[in-house]
Amino acid sequence: IVFDEFSGRVNEIMSAIVRRIENGNVYVELGRAEGLLPLSEQVDGERYMPGDRVKVYILKVDREVRGKETPVIVSRKNKEIIKRIFELEVPEIMEGIVQIKGIAREPGVRSKVAVYSTDDQVDAVGSCVGQKGSRVERVVQELRGEKIDIIPWSPDPIEFIAYSLSAARVIMVQINEDDKAAKVIVPDNQLSLAIGIRGINAKLVV
């Protein structure tokens, strides 16, 4: 019964209630079923208490599970959870006007979300940020404070890399197609901005 109900909901998000924690694994209530948030799918630094409400991503449903184990495996770490939360918060995404072209994530620390508008009259970044940052702030709250950079997507890799490093002013980007690499030149006084704390900013561009 659980398999039939949840097999069609893989890759969706659901609101869950934490019920218990055993050996680091978190068991959550998903309506009539129980879900397992294993340690491997938890975000480092997040703490859960019985009664907490959290959004979870339905990762997989295992039909072969027997006994006390739950067949519904959920995640807080998978980057697709960000896409699903934005779909809930941004009507333009649900309507197909704004598209999420890519997500790079360091769970619990920072994510970069590349967006594109199919309508010249609609600002993709502005739609996701919302008035006074209200929409992106709700996403950040769901992710318990994880920073989110929303950047415009471009089919031009040089332009897209420059957008991705928008914390710093990019002077030039050189693409090496053979090595699938890029050399980015920024002002000396903005090098630390381009790299980011512990290299996170540069890492998410890659």
Salt bridges, closest charged atoms under 4 A:
GLU5 OE1 - ARG32 NH2 3.17
GLU12 OE1 - ARG9 NE 3.11
GLU22 OE2 - ARG20 NE 2.71
GLU29 OE1 - ARG19 NH2 2.55
GLU34 OE2 - ARG20 NH1 2.46
GLU46 OE2 - ARG76 NH2 2.89
ASP52 OD2 - ARG144 NH2 3.91
GLU87 OE2 - ARG84 NH1 3.01
GLU89 OE1 - ARG138 NE 2.56
GLU92 OE1 - ARG135 NH1 2.94
GLU106 OE1 - LYS203 NZ 3.00
GLU142 OE2 - LYS55 NZ 3.35
GLU146 OE1 - ARG105 NH2 2.86
ASP149 OD2 - ARG110 NE 2.75
ASP149 OD2 - LYS112 NZ 3.16
